[in-house]
Amino acid sequence: MRRGISVAAVAGVLALAATACGGDSGGSGGDGSKAAKDPGSVSGTVTWWDTSNEAEGPAYDKLVKDFSAKYPKIKVKRVPVSFDAAEQKFKTAAQSGKGAPDVMRTDVGWTAGFANLGYLQPLDGTAALEGADDFLPGPMSTAKYKGQTVGVPQVTDTLGLLYNKEIFKKAGIEKPPATWDEFIETAKTIKKKTGIAGTQLNPEGYFSLPFIYGEGGDMLDVKGKKITVNSPEAVKGVKTALEMVKSGVSLKPATTDGYVNMQTAFKDGKVAMVVNGPWSTAEDYTGKAFKDKDNLGIAPIPAGSTGKGAAPIGGHNYTVYRGTKNLDAALLFVKFMTSAKSQEYTATELGTLPTRTSAYTQEVTADPVKKAFQDALATSKARPAIPGVGDLFVAFDQHYVKILRGQATPKAGLDALAEEWKSKLIKDYEIAGR
């Protein structure tokens, strides 16, 4: 993360602001009023950068076709863009003022950064946010920056507790643990009665957050501009994770490919429980432990000593480029793609989690995975909305794995992480308590 942006970027932001705030807000593209008052009269071309897996392309092509049938005067160009390259590609195009899409499928971790640079169209009061009260609070919070709504939630995800029902039954355990203390005791019982390890932790910083949140901690205090990742609460949460490794409740995390090792151990039946997201279940079902899909149990994240459990929110928002010349058409496209009907379709067709309450229809929740993660979303929590939040996790991963492998204490490891964030990434933040 950088404290500021280049002179060229500032000039680009000012130019975009002038374009977006003019009476026409993009020339022939309108000012957004037609989309709300007379959508049938809107015409134009919407270029949409789709960062989803291309295997999902046919489903989105169908939605585009349905949109075109409803709005025949609007043409949509779906442009598949590699997720790994999309963030920088959009920044480059937006800064130059050439080649940026009208609409983009934007990772929730990029949204604040794009908005901070002035590249996103504010959407409050526009057709794109029609029925905003229907969106789940957690996903909706990821689309806001400094009091403005700059995106519309498309899909969401969070972490949950996944467990092997057969192993639980063999160990005489009737229900999943509701707290981390119960988790540890459950794992010990499983090991004693079946010889199978209780869990394997993923040594990525993102996966430490349920432990930190469960003690009332967080990465940052954005309003106060303070780094809190090494607060007493955060240290206490990470101590819980370390205790799982030291006591043998968790297999020792690998220094590399931690996620792959955890996932392989779980789907092969070598561990009884893991913390993971809905995206992992399709792979779980390919493992020998879950040939019977009913064997996969899913529960909300266990609570810490606060009595509350929480996991971070992931997912994607649809964002509109502030320099678009097709604003009305772009707003209508975002409205259509985030409608309850469209979300229900992608949920059943692709297995995604909807961001609208009304999209959790009987057909959607008939899938136990979606129903379970809908429940888990009720206690989910957005990561700090700051530009470049994803950059923080590069250092986080490095320090968290050292802690779990006994190369640093939780306090020393998190103190070092806070210092690294302060010196290299968020220099205008102070470390809390100093």
C-alpha positions in Angstrom: 0.0 0.0 0.0 1.2 3.5 -0.7 0.5 6.6 1.4 -0.2 8.6 -1.7 -0.4 8.4 -5.5 1.7 9.7 -8.3 1.2 13.2 -9.8 -0.1 11.4 -13.0 -2.6 9.5 -11.0 -3.8 12.6 -9.2 -4.3 14.3 -12.6 -6.2 11.3 -13.7 -8.4 11.3 -10.7 -9.2 15.0 -11.2 -10.0 14.5 -14.8 -12.3 11.6 -14.0 -14.0 13.6 -11.3 -14.6 16.4 -13.7 -16.1 14.0 -16.2 -18.2 12.2 -13.7 -19.5 15.3 -11.9 -20.5 17.2 -15.0 -24.1 17.6 -16.0 -24.0 14.7 -18.4 -21.7 12.4 -16.2 -20.2 10.9 -19.3 -21.6 12.5 -22.4 -24.0 10.2 -24.3 -24.2 7.8 -21.4 -26.5 10.1 -19.4 -26.5 11.1 -15.7 -28.2 8.0 -14.3 -31.7 9.5 -14.3 -33.0 7.6 -17.3 -32.0 4.3 -15.8 -34.3 5.1 -12.8 -37.1 6.8 -14.6 -37.3 5.5 -18.2 -35.1 2.4 -18.4 -36.7 1.3 -21.7 -35.2 4.3 -23.5 -31.6 3.7 -22.4 -29.2 2.7 -25.2 -25.5 2.2 -25.4 -22.8 -0.4 -25.0 -21.6 -1.8 -21.7 -18.1 -3.4 -21.6 -18.0 -5.7 -18.6 -14.7 -7.2 -17.3 -15.7 -10.6 -15.8 -13.0 -11.9 -13.4 -14.8 -15.1 -12.6 -13.5 -18.5 -13.5 -14.0 -19.0 -17.3 -15.7 -22.3 -16.5 -18.5 -20.1 -15.2 -18.7 -18.2 -18.5 -21.6 -20.0 -20.1 -23.8 -19.1 -17.1 -22.9 -15.5 -17.3 -23.4 -15.5 -21.0 -27.0 -16.6 -20.5 -27.6 -13.8 -18.0 -26.2 -11.3 -20.6 -28.5 -12.8 -23.2 -31.5 -12.4 -20.8 -30.4 -8.8 -20.1 -30.3 -8.0 -23.8 -33.7 -9.5 -24.3 -35.0 -7.1 -21.6 -33.1 -4.1 -22.8 -32.6 -4.6 -26.6 -31.2 -1.1 -27.0 -28.2 -2.0 -24.8 -25.3 -4.1 -26.0 -23.1 -5.9 -23.5 -19.6 -7.1 -24.2 -18.5 -9.6 -21.6 -14.7 -9.6 -21.5 -13.1 -12.4 -19.5 -10.1 -11.0 -17.5 -7.7 -13.1 -15.4 -8.4 -12.5 -11.8 -4.7 -12.4 -10.9 -4.1 -9.6 -13.4 -7.3 -7.7 -13.2 -6.5 -5.4 -10.3 -3.4 -3.8 -11.9 -4.9 -4.0 -15.3 -7.9 -1.9 -14.2 -5.7 0.6 -12.4 -3.5 1.1 -15.5 -6.5 1.6 -17.8 -8.3 3.9 -15.4 -5.2 6.0 -14.7 -4.6 6.5 -18.4 -8.2 7.1 -19.2 -8.1 4.5 -22.0 -9.6 1.0 -22.1 -11.2 0.8 -18.7 -14.5 -1.2 -18.6 -17.9 0.3 -17.8 -18.5 -2.4 -15.2 -16.1 -4.7 -13.4 -16.5 -7.7 -11.2 -14.3 -6.4 -8.4 -12.9 -8.4 -5.4 -14.1 -6.9 -2.1 -10.5 -6.4 -1.2 -9.9 -4.1 -4.2 -13.0 -1.9 -3.8 -11.7 0.6 -1.3 -8.5 1.0 -3.2 -10.2 1.8 -6.5 -12.6 4.2 -4.7 -9.7 5.9 -3.0 -8.1 6.6 -6.4 -11.4 8.1 -7.6 -12.0 5.4 -10.2 -15.5 4.2 -9.0 -18.9 5.8 -9.6 -20.8 6.5 -6.4 -24.0 4.5 -6.6 -26.2 5.8 -3.7 -29.6 6.8 -5.1 -29.1 5.1 -8.5 -31.0 2.3 -10.2 -28.1 0.0 -9.4 -29.0 0.0 -5.7 -32.7 -0.5 -6.1 -33.9 -2.7 -3.2 -30.7 -2.1 -1.2 -32.4 -3.1 2.0 -32.6 -6.7 0.7 -28.8 -7.1 0.7 -27.2 -8.9 3.6 -25.5 -6.4 5.9 -22.1 -8.1 5.8 -21.6 -8.1 2.0 -23.1 -4.7 1.7 -20.5 -3.3 4.1 -17.8 -4.4 1.7 -19.2 -2.1 -1.0 -18.9 1.1 1.0 -16.0 3.5 1.3 -15.9 6.7 3.3 -19.7 6.9 3.6 -20.4 6.2 -0.1 -21.6 3.1 -1.7 -19.2 2.4 -4.6 -20.2 -1.2 -5.5 -23.1 -3.6 -5.4 -22.5 -7.1 -3.9 -22.5 -9.8 -6.5 -21.5 -13.0 -4.6 -20.2 -13.5 -1.1 -18.5 -16.0 1.1 -17.1 -16.5 4.6 -15.4 -19.2 6.7 -17.2 -22.0 8.5 -16.4 -25.1 10.5 -16.4 -28.1 8.2 -16.4 -31.6 9.9 -16.5 -35.3 9.1 -19.8 -36.7 10.6 -18.6 -40.3 10.4 -15.5 -39.5 12.5 -17.7 -37.6 15.0 -20.0 -40.6 15.3 -17.1 -43.0 15.9 -15.9 -40.8 18.7 -19.3 -40.5 20.2 -19.7 -36.8 19.5 -23.2 -35.7 18.7 -22.7 -32.1 17.6 -20.0 -29.7 16.4 -18.2 -27.5 18.9 -19.7 -24.0 19.5 -16.5 -22.5 21.1 -12.8 -22.9 20.5 -12.5 -24.5 24.0 -15.0 -27.1 22.9 -13.2 -27.5 19.6 -10.0 -28.4 21.4 -11.8 -30.9 23.7 -13.6 -32.4 20.7 -10.4 -32.8 18.9 -8.8 -34.5 21.9 -11.7 -36.9 22.2 -11.5 -37.7 18.5 -7.8 -38.5 18.7 -8.2 -40.6 21.8 -11.1 -42.7 20.5 -10.3 -42.9 16.8 -6.6 -42.1 16.4 -7.5 -39.4 13.9 -6.1 -35.9 14.3 -8.7 -33.3 15.2 -7.7 -30.7 12.7 -5.0 -29.1 10.5 -4.8 -25.3 10.6 -4.2 -23.3 7.4 -1.2 -21.0 8.3 -2.5 -18.0 6.3 -3.2 -14.7 8.0 -6.8 -14.6 6.7 -7.5 -17.9 8.5 -6.3 -16.5 11.8 -9.1 -13.9 11.8 -11.8 -16.1 13.4 -9.5 -16.6 16.4 -8.8 -12.9 16.6 -12.4 -11.9 16.1 -13.5 -14.4 18.7 -11.6 -12.4 21.3 -12.9 -9.0 20.2 -9.8 -8.1 18.2 -9.2 -6.9 14.7 -6.4 -6.0 12.3 -7.0 -2.3 12.3 -9.0 0.5 13.8 -9.7 2.4 10.6 -11.5 5.3 12.2 -8.7 5.9 14.7 -6.0 5.0 12.1 -4.4 2.5 14.5 -2.8 -0.9 13.9 -4.5 -3.3 16.4 -3.3 -6.7 15.0 -1.0 -7.0 18.0 -3.5 -6.0 20.6 -4.0 -8.2 23.7 -7.2 -9.5 22.2 -5.5 -10.5 19.0 -2.6 -12.1 20.8 -5.0 -14.1 22.9 -6.8 -15.3 19.8 -3.6 -16.4 18.1 -2.5 -18.1 21.3 -5.6 -20.3 21.0 -4.5 -21.4 17.5 -0.9 -22.0 18.6 -2.2 -24.1 21.5 -3.9 -26.4 19.0 -0.6 -27.1 17.3 1.4 -27.4 20.6 -1.1 -29.8 22.1 -1.2 -32.0 19.0 -4.9 -31.1 18.4 -3.7 -29.8 15.0 -1.2 -31.4 12.6 1.8 -29.1 12.3 1.1 -26.6 9.5 3.4 -26.8 6.5 5.7 -23.8 5.7 4.4 -23.9 2.1 1.2 -24.9 0.5 -0.6 -24.8 3.8 -4.0 -24.6 2.3 -3.4 -27.5 0.0 -2.1 -29.7 2.8 -5.1 -28.8 5.0 -7.6 -29.5 2.3 -6.0 -32.8 1.3 -5.9 -34.1 4.8 -9.5 -33.3 5.3 -11.0 -34.7 2.1 -8.9 -37.9 2.6 -10.3 -38.4 6.2 -7.0 -37.8 8.0 -8.4 -34.9 10.1 -11.9 -34.5 11.5 -12.4 -30.7 11.2 -11.1 -27.7 9.3 -12.0 -24.1 8.9 -12.7 -23.3 5.3 -15.2 -21.6 2.9 -18.0 -22.7 0.6 -15.6 -22.8 -2.4 -13.9 -25.8 -0.9 -16.9 -28.2 -0.7 -16.8 -29.1 -4.4 -13.2 -30.4 -3.9 -14.2 -32.1 -0.6 -16.7 -34.2 -2.4 -14.0 -35.6 -4.7 -12.2 -37.0 -1.6 -12.7 -40.6 -0.3 -14.0 -39.2 3.0 -17.0 -37.5 1.3 -18.1 -39.8 -1.5 -21.3 -39.7 0.5 -22.0 -36.0 0.4 -24.1 -36.3 3.5 -21.0 -37.0 5.5 -19.9 -33.4 5.3 -21.1 -31.3 8.2 -20.9 -27.5 8.2 -21.4 -25.2 11.2 -20.7 -21.6 12.1 -17.3 -20.5 13.3 -16.8 -21.3 17.0 -16.8 -18.5 19.5 -13.9 -17.2 21.5 -14.0 -16.0 25.2 -16.3 -13.1 24.1 -19.1 -15.7 23.5 -19.3 -14.6 19.9 -17.8 -16.2 16.8 -17.1 -14.3 13.6 -15.3 -14.9 10.3 -14.1 -12.6 7.5 -16.2 -11.8 4.5 -15.0 -12.5 1.0 -16.7 -12.2 -2.4 -17.1 -9.7 -5.2 -18.9 -6.5 -6.0 -20.0 -5.0 -9.3 -18.4 -1.6 -9.7 -19.0 1.1 -12.3 -16.1 3.0 -13.7 -16.4 6.7 -12.9 -15.3 7.7 -16.4 -17.9 5.6 -18.2 -19.7 7.1 -21.1 -22.5 4.7 -20.7 -23.6 5.4 -17.1 -27.4 4.7 -17.5 -26.7 1.4 -19.3 -24.1 0.4 -16.8 -26.4 1.0 -13.9 -29.2 -1.1 -15.5 -26.7 -3.9 -16.1 -25.5 -3.9 -12.5 -29.1 -3.8 -11.3 -30.0 -6.8 -13.5 -27.0 -8.9 -12.6 -27.4 -8.4 -8.8 -31.2 -8.9 -8.8 -32.6 -11.7 -6.7 -33.6 -13.7 -9.8 -30.0 -13.5 -11.3 -28.5 -14.4 -8.0 -30.8 -17.4 -7.5 -29.8 -18.5 -11.0 -26.0 -18.3 -10.3 -26.5 -19.9 -6.9 -28.2 -23.0 -8.4 -26.1 -23.1 -11.6 -22.6 -22.3 -10.2 -22.9 -22.9 -6.4 -22.3 -19.2 -5.5 -23.6 -17.6 -2.3 -26.2 -14.9 -2.9 -25.9 -11.4 -1.3 -29.6 -10.7 -1.3 -31.9 -12.2 1.4 -34.7 -12.9 -1.1 -32.3 -14.9 -3.3 -32.1 -17.6 -0.6 -35.2 -19.3 -2.0 -36.3 -22.8 -1.2 -34.5 -24.1 -4.2 -31.2 -22.4 -3.1 -31.4 -23.5 0.5 -32.3 -27.0 -0.4 -28.5 -27.3 -0.9 -27.1 -27.9 2.7 -23.9 -26.1 1.8 -25.7 -22.9 0.9 -28.0 -23.1 3.9 -25.2 -23.7 6.3 -23.1 -20.8 4.9 -26.2 -18.5 4.9 -26.3 -19.2 8.7 -22.6 -18.6 9.0 -22.9 -15.2 7.2 -25.1 -13.9 10.0 -22.0 -13.5 12.2 -19.5 -12.6 9.4 -17.4 -9.5 9.5 -15.9 -7.3 6.8 -12.2 -6.8 6.7 -10.9 -3.2 7.1 -12.0 -1.0 4.2 -8.7 0.6 3.3 -6.8 0.8 0.0 -4.5 -2.2 -0.5 -5.9 -4.3 2.3 -4.8 -7.4 0.4 -1.2 -6.3 0.6 -1.4 -6.6 4.4 -1.9 -10.3 4.1 1.4 -10.9 2.4 3.3 -10.0 5.6 0.5 -11.5 7.8 1.0 -14.9 6.2 4.8 -14.9 6.8 4.5 -14.0 10.5 1.5 -16.2 11.3 3.2 -19.4 9.9 6.3 -18.6 12.1 4.0 -18.4 15.1 2.3 -21.7 14.4 5.6 -23.4 13.8 7.0 -22.1 17.1 9.6 -19.8 15.5 8.0 -16.7 17.3 5.6 -16.3 20.2 2.2 -14.8 19.4 3.1 -11.5 21.0 6.5 -11.2 19.3 5.2 -12.4 16.0 2.2 -10.0 15.9 4.4 -7.1 17.2 6.8 -7.7 14.3 3.9 -7.8 11.9 2.5 -4.5 13.3 6.0 -2.9 12.9 6.2 -4.1 9.3 2.8 -2.8 8.4 3.7 0.6 10.0 7.1 0.9 8.3 6.2 -0.4 4.9 2.5 -0.3 4.1 0.5 2.0 6.3 2.9 4.6 7.5 0.2 7.1 8.5 -1.2 4.6 11.0 0.0 4.4 14.6 0.4 1.1 16.5 -2.2 1.0 19.2 -1.0 1.2 22.8 2.2 3.1 21.9 
